[in-house]
Amino acid sequence: MLKNICVTQLNLLKSATSLQQQVRTTFVLKRKYEPLLHKTNEKPRRMRAKHFIYELVEDTLVKKRPNLEVVLKTFVEGVGDKGDVVSMKPHFVYNKLLLPGLATYKTPENMAKYAKTEAEKSSVQHSSAYAQRTVNMLESIVLAVIMNKDEPWVLEPWHIKASLRKAGFHCKEECITLPKERIEGPDLRKENKEFCCTITINKLEQAKLRCRIHHWSTDPSERLPYVLEHWKLPAEPLLDVGLPEAAATNESAKPV
């Protein structure tokens, strides 16, 4: 019985596969004081304590690893399109591209395999790798459009352009599409009411931008009271159409 147990344990140990992983613990050193040379056919000189003082030249544990080049299998936001060869940090490539199966290593076979066909080149879906990121940012904010409380006005694209510039976005007037209905004021019934306009990016992608009218007066006594975190409050639609479903609950919207 004891013999059978020993044989079984030995077999288990023999079949087990050990995980071998490279450890980056190599240090490149140099002597601070070089020892003197000895004469030919004579015994080497005894080294003193100072000859065992070393200076660190390179530590492979903290050495920066070079970028990896991979071929993208599909469009990756902020990185590139299908068939593009990108060079990025190894940590990002392993965790965000290779493991999810969005990219593969750069080889002539993979470059030919994932190259765009003529049909894919003709049907452009993304103008750039960062266009969709811009769309996501624009659709996640609530833009405050400050209008005059004392003088008459009609909302035009340059009003949206100026409000976007205050929020950190630079946009041309021809890229802004306002609702078909005319919006004019001053009208306090439109205060903090929400409407949507369309922002076209690179003549391809479109973002639905949520905007709210806020009246402002140069006379401090005529100004409306400030509402704390007004973008989190539910807003009524200014127009009958064009508002996304998120207009009713604005807790996830970012202020601008």
N, C-alpha and C positions, 0 to 999 in steps of 0.2 A: 504493500500500500504506500509506504513512504517512498519507494523507488518510483512509483507512478507519478506521485506529486512532484518530485524533483524533475522528472523528465518533462512534465507539463510546463513547469516554470521555465525551464531552459528553452523550450520551444517558443513560449510566449516572448521571452527576451530576444530570441533570434529573429522572430518575425517583426518585431517593433522597428519602425523606421525613425531614426533620429533626425531632428530638424537642425540643419546646419545653416547658420546665417552669418554673413560677414560682419565683423565688428570693427568699426573705424577708430582704432586706438593707436595709430602709428604716430610717433613724434619724431621729427627730424631735428637733431641737435648738432651743435658744433662746440668745440673746446674754446673756452675763453682765452686760455694761455696754451700755446702750442708747445709740446715737449721738444727738447733738443734732440737732434739726430745723433746716433751713435756711429763710431768709426767702423770700418769694414773689418769683419772677422773678430769683432769684440762683443762682449755682452752688452745688451741694451742698458741704458742708464735707468736708474730707478726714478720713477715719477713721483713728484711731490704732491701734496694735497691740492695745490692750486691747479694742477693738471686735470683734476677731476671735477672742475667747475665748468658747467655747460650752459650755453645760451640756446633758447628755443628759436628754431628757424621756422618750423611749420607744424601746426597741429591739424591733422586730417579730420579730427572730430568736428571742428568748427570751420573747416574749409568750405567755401561756397561752391556748390556743385553747379556745373554748367547747365544751361537750359536744354530742354528736350524738344525735338522737332517731331510733330505728329501731323497726321492727315485727318481732317474732320470728315466724319461720315454724314453729317447733317448740319443744318444751321444751328449755331450756338450763340445765344445772345451775348453780346459784348466780346466775342472771340472771333468769329468768322462764319463763312458760308461753307456749304458742302464742297469738298475737294481742295479747300485752302490748306496750305502748309503753314502752320503757326509754330513759333518758338517761344515757350513759356517755362516758368519755374517748375522743377520736377514735382514738388508737392502739389501744386495746382493741377498739373497734368495727370498725375496718378489718381487723385481723389475726385476731380471734377470732369475729367474727359475719358480716361482709359477705363476706370472701374464702371461708370454708368454705360459704357459702350458707345460714347459719342465720337470717339476718335480711335485711331490705330497708329502704330509706329510708322515712321516715314521710310518706305521702301519703294523701289520702282514699280513693283507689282501693286502695292496699295495705292500709289498715286494714279496708276492707270485704271484701277478698279473703281475708285471713288471720284474720278474726274467727271465733271458735268457733261451731260449730253447736249446736243444741239437744242432739243426741246426744252430742257431745263434752263439753258442760257436765255432762250427767247422769253420764257415766262418768269420774269423777275418778281420775286415776292418780297425781298428785303433790299432796300437801297444801300444799307450799310449794316455793320455788326452792332452799331450803337443806336440805330434809329428806334428799335423797339423799346430800348431802355428809356429813351426820351419820351416815347408814347406813354409808358407806364408811369413816369414821373408826372407828366401833365395830367393824366387821368386820376392821379391820387391826391390832387390838391383842390382847394376851393379858392378861386381867385377873387380878391376884393377889387371891384371896379369903383374907384372914388370919383363921384360926379359932383358938380357944383349945385349947391342948394339955393343959390340966389339968382343965377343967370340961366336962361333957357338953353337947352342943349338937345342934340340928337346923337345917339350912340353910333360911333363910326369905328372902323378897324384900328385907327390910330389910338383910340382910348384903350383898347385891349392890348395893343403893343406897348403903351406906356405902363400899364399895370403889370404886364409880364416882365418888363425891364426892371421894375421895382422888386419883383419876386426873384430876379436872377436869371430870367430866360430872355434871350435875344431872338426876336422873330420879325420877319418882314411883313408889311401890311398885306401884300398879295397872298400870303399864306394863311390869312385869317378870313374865315367865312362866318358872317353873322347870320342870325335867324332872318327869315324872309320878312317877318313882321317888324314894323318900325318901332323902335324903343326911344322914347323921348321924355324929357322932364324939364324942370324938377317936378317930381311927383312923390310925395311921402308915402303914398300907397304902394309904391314899388320898393320901398326901403327893405333891404335884406331879403328880397325875393330872388329866386334863382332861375337862371337860364343857361343854355348851352351854346357854345360856338365851336366850330371845327377848325383845328390847326393842321395844316398839311405840311408834312416833313419830307423834304427832298422830292416833292411832286409825286409821292407814292403813298407813304403811310399817313394815316389820319388819326387824330386824337380828339376825343370829345372832352372839351374843357368846361368845367362847371364854374360859373361866374355869379357873383352877387352884387347888386347895386347898393352903394353906400353914399349917402349925401353928406357933403362937407361944406361948411361955411367959413369964410375968412374972419367973420365976427365971432369971437369966443362966446358971446352971450346967445348966439343963434345956433350953436352947434348942438347936435343930438347927443344924448348921454351915451357914453361908451359901454358896450355890452361885452363882458368878459367871455372869451372863448366862444364868440358868436358862430364860428364854423361848426361847432358841435351841436348846435341847436337845430331842430328840424325846420326846414325852410319851405315856404309855399312856392309853387312854380309861377314864374312871371308870365310865361306863355303856356298855351295848352299842350304843346307837343315839344319834343326835343330833349326832355330831361331823362337821365338814366334812373334806374330803380333806386340807386344809392342816395338819391336826393332826399328821401324821406327820413333815413337814419344816417346821420353824418358823424357818428362817433369815430369812424376809422379814417375820416378825411384829414388831410394835413392842412394847417393854416398857411396862408400866404398873405 
